[in-house]
Amino acid sequence: MNEFELIRRHFTQTAPDAVLGVGDDAAIVRPSPGHDLHVSVDMLVAGRHFFPDVDPEALGHKTLAVNLSDMAAMGATPRWALLSLALPELDDAWVEAFARGFFGLAAQHGVSVIGGDTTRGPLTLSVTIFGETPHGQALRRDAAQAGDDIWVSGELGLAAAALQQRLGRLSLDLPPECRRQLEWPQPRVALGRALLGIAHAALDISDGFAADLHHILDRSACGAEVWLDALPTHPALHGVRAQLLSCIAAGGDDYELCFTVSPARTAEVEVAARQAGVAVTKVGRIVAEPGLRLLDGHGTVVTLERLGYDHFA
């Protein structure tokens, strides 16, 4: 099997919502009238972002999921994706499983793959995704306001705990949901769309809650107080919560949403979460004074050893 046979067999599917999909020098798309176009790219490298022996179907799922999470963070509806792969060898069974995971998640979210590239090299995966929001309505990082409540979706720390266990740095008995969250994250696309017109600022939690919240604070020129005891995690981890604090508050790979909302709109947040089928938790508030203060149950400021994942560490 050569490069073109690989593309034809595993990555060429119809794209009914594109003017022109796979098969030409460039794809052609036409955004919906009255909408802004969103574009995001993510790269996953073996040994840095995933273990080389990971289930290829799970890897296909996650490769698209991390991009869908970027769309979710802005309240965007995902539309099209470009997929590029560097593969050490042409392993048909591996590629078939990878494509099954990738296209399975794409179908769930109505995403059409409209092109990409392949080559031989160290296992590296890159997706460029396109989405859209009604003109001027996107959720952004620079719109938080003093007095806003800070919310997060889902449960934090599961993927980071699974990673630490796999690296031999954690000997706790973890529930299977931890590894599943690491390998099969669920992007909160429906919640992001439901928060349009309700939330002020938002982003997805990929590098760790504390580090990612800092991006909102920096862009919005404000600060925050966060109640560490309020950060949600899996019930099975409550007994070892203190040991996993760094995973919960700064671990990364959560792919949940963090967003800020006026307290007056709390009921609307709860309705949006129910519509999206996702639990949400209020974990702090935005303040005018710059900086992030992480508070324990007694109101004492806690200093973490690190705030999040460093891609160049």
Residue pairs with C-beta under 8 A, 6 or more apart in sequence:
1 9
1 90
1 92
2 90
3 90
3 118
3 119
6 90
6 92
6 95
6 118
7 22
7 118
9 92
10 95
10 96
10 98
10 99
11 22
11 83
11 99
11 113
11 116
12 22
12 23
13 21
13 22
13 103
13 112
13 113
14 21
14 112
15 21
15 22
15 27
15 80
15 112
15 113
15 114
16 112
17 29
17 79
17 80
17 110
17 112
18 27
18 28
18 29
18 30
18 80
18 112
18 114
19 27
19 28
19 29
19 30
20 26
20 27
20 28
20 114
21 27
21 112
21 113
21 114
21 115
22 113
22 114
22 115
22 116
26 115
27 80
27 82
27 114
27 115
29 79
29 80
29 114
29 130
31 37
31 79
31 132
32 132
34 134
34 135
35 132
35 133
35 134
35 135
36 132
36 133
36 134
36 135
36 136
36 138
37 130
37 131
37 132
38 71
38 74
38 76
38 130
38 131
38 132
38 133
38 138
39 128
39 129
39 130
40 67
40 70
40 71
40 128
40 129
40 131
41 67
41 126
41 127
41 128
41 129
42 66
42 67
42 70
42 126
42 127
43 49
43 124
43 125
43 126
44 50
44 59
44 62
44 63
44 66
44 124
44 125
44 126
45 122
45 123
45 124
45 125
46 52
46 122
46 123
46 124
48 311
50 59
50 62
51 166
52 123
54 183
55 97
55 183
56 94
56 95
56 97
56 98
56 101
57 97
57 98
57 100
57 101
58 101
58 183
58 184
59 98
59 101
59 125
59 183
60 97
60 98
60 99
60 100
60 101
60 102
60 103
60 104
60 105
61 101
61 102
61 104
61 105
61 183
61 184
62 101
62 183
62 184
62 185
63 83
63 98
63 101
63 102
63 125
63 127
64 81
64 102
64 105
64 106
64 111
64 127
64 129
65 105
65 184
65 185
65 186
65 187
65 255
66 127
66 185
66 187
66 206
66 255
67 78
67 81
67 127
67 128
67 129
68 78
68 105
68 109
68 111
68 129
68 187
68 189
69 185
69 187
69 188
69 204
69 206
69 255
70 129
70 204
71 77
71 78
71 129
71 131
71 187
71 189
71 192
72 187
72 188
72 189
72 191
72 192
72 193
72 204
72 257
73 139
73 192
73 202
73 203
73 204
73 257
74 131
74 133
74 138
74 139
74 140
74 192
74 202
75 133
75 137
75 138
75 139
75 192
75 193
75 195
75 196
75 199
75 202
76 131
76 132
76 133
76 138
76 192
76 193
77 110
77 131
77 132
77 133
77 189
77 193
78 109
78 110
78 111
78 129
78 130
78 131
78 189
79 110
79 111
79 112
79 130
79 131
79 132
80 111
80 112
80 113
80 114
80 129
80 130
81 106
81 111
81 112
81 113
81 114
81 127
81 128
81 129
81 130
82 113
82 114
82 115
82 116
82 127
82 128
82 129
83 102
83 113
83 115
83 116
83 125
83 126
83 127
84 116
84 117
84 118
84 125
84 126
84 127
85 116
85 117
85 118
85 119
85 124
85 125
85 126
86 118
86 119
86 120
86 121
86 122
86 123
86 124
86 125
87 95
87 118
87 119
87 120
87 121
87 123
88 120
88 121
88 122
88 123
89 120
102 113
103 113
105 111
106 112
106 113
109 187
109 189
111 129
133 196
134 196
137 196
137 197
138 196
139 192
139 195
139 196
139 199
139 201
139 202
139 259
140 201
140 202
140 219
141 201
141 202
141 203
141 215
141 216
141 219
141 220
142 201
142 219
142 220
143 200
143 201
143 220
143 260
144 200
144 201
144 216
144 217
144 220
144 222
144 260
144 286
145 200
145 220
145 222
145 260
145 262
145 286
146 222
146 286
146 287
146 288
147 262
147 263
147 285
147 286
148 200
148 201
148 260
148 261
148 262
148 263
148 285
148 286
149 260
149 261
149 262
149 263
149 266
149 282
149 284
149 285
149 286
150 213
150 224
150 226
150 258
150 259
150 260
150 282
150 283
150 284
150 285
150 286
151 258
151 259
151 260
151 261
151 269
151 280
151 281
151 282
151 283
152 205
152 209
152 231
152 232
152 256
152 257
152 258
152 259
152 280
152 281
152 283
153 188
153 191
153 256
153 257
153 273
153 278
153 279
153 280
153 281
154 186
154 188
154 232
154 254
154 256
154 278
154 279
155 181
155 232
155 233
155 234
155 256
155 279
156 205
156 209
156 231
156 232
156 233
156 247
156 248
156 249
156 251
156 254
156 256
157 231
157 233
157 234
157 237
157 244
157 247
157 248
157 249
157 251
157 254
158 177
158 178
158 181
158 182
158 233
158 234
158 237
158 254
159 178
159 181
159 182
159 185
159 251
159 252
159 253
159 254
159 255
160 208
160 246
160 247
160 248
160 251
160 252
160 253
160 254
161 170
161 172
161 174
161 178
161 237
161 244
161 247
161 251
162 174
162 178
162 179
162 181
162 182
163 182
163 251
163 253
164 170
164 247
164 251
165 171
165 172
165 174
165 178
172 240
172 243
172 244
174 236
174 237
175 234
175 236
175 237
177 234
177 236
178 234
181 253
181 254
182 253
185 253
185 254
185 255
186 255
187 204
187 255
188 204
188 255
188 256
188 257
188 276
188 278
190 275
190 276
190 277
190 278
191 257
191 272
191 273
191 276
191 278
191 280
192 202
192 257
193 276
194 272
194 273
194 275
194 276
195 202
195 257
195 259
195 261
195 269
195 272
198 261
198 265
198 268
198 269
198 272
199 259
199 260
199 261
199 269
200 259
200 260
200 261
200 262
201 216
201 219
201 220
201 259
201 260
202 216
202 257
202 258
202 259
202 260
203 212
203 215
203 216
203 257
203 258
203 259
204 212
204 255
204 256
204 257
204 258
205 212
205 252
205 254
205 255
205 256
205 257
205 258
206 212
206 252
206 253
206 254
206 255
206 309
207 252
207 308
207 309
207 311
208 249
208 250
208 251
208 252
208 254
208 306
208 307
208 308
208 309
209 231
209 248
209 249
209 250
209 251
209 254
209 258
209 308
210 226
210 249
210 250
210 292
210 294
210 304
210 307
210 308
211 250
211 252
211 307
211 308
211 309
212 258
212 308
213 224
213 226
213 258
213 292
214 292
214 307
216 224
216 258
216 260
217 223
217 224
217 286
217 290
217 291
217 292
220 286
221 290
222 286
222 287
222 288
222 290
223 286
223 287
223 288
223 289
223 290
223 291
223 292
223 293
224 284
224 285
224 286
224 287
224 291
224 292
224 293
225 284
225 285
225 287
225 293
225 295
226 283
226 284
226 292
226 293
226 294
226 295
227 283
227 284
227 295
227 297
228 245
228 248
228 249
228 294
228 295
228 296
228 297
228 302
229 296
229 297
230 281
230 282
230 283
230 284
231 248
231 249
231 281
231 283
232 279
232 281
232 283
233 241
233 244
233 248
237 244
237 248
241 248
245 302
245 304
246 304
246 305
246 306
249 294
249 304
250 304
250 306
250 307
250 308
251 309
252 308
252 309
253 309
260 286
261 268
261 269
266 282
269 280
270 280
273 279
273 280
293 301
294 301
294 302
294 303
294 304
295 301
295 302
296 302
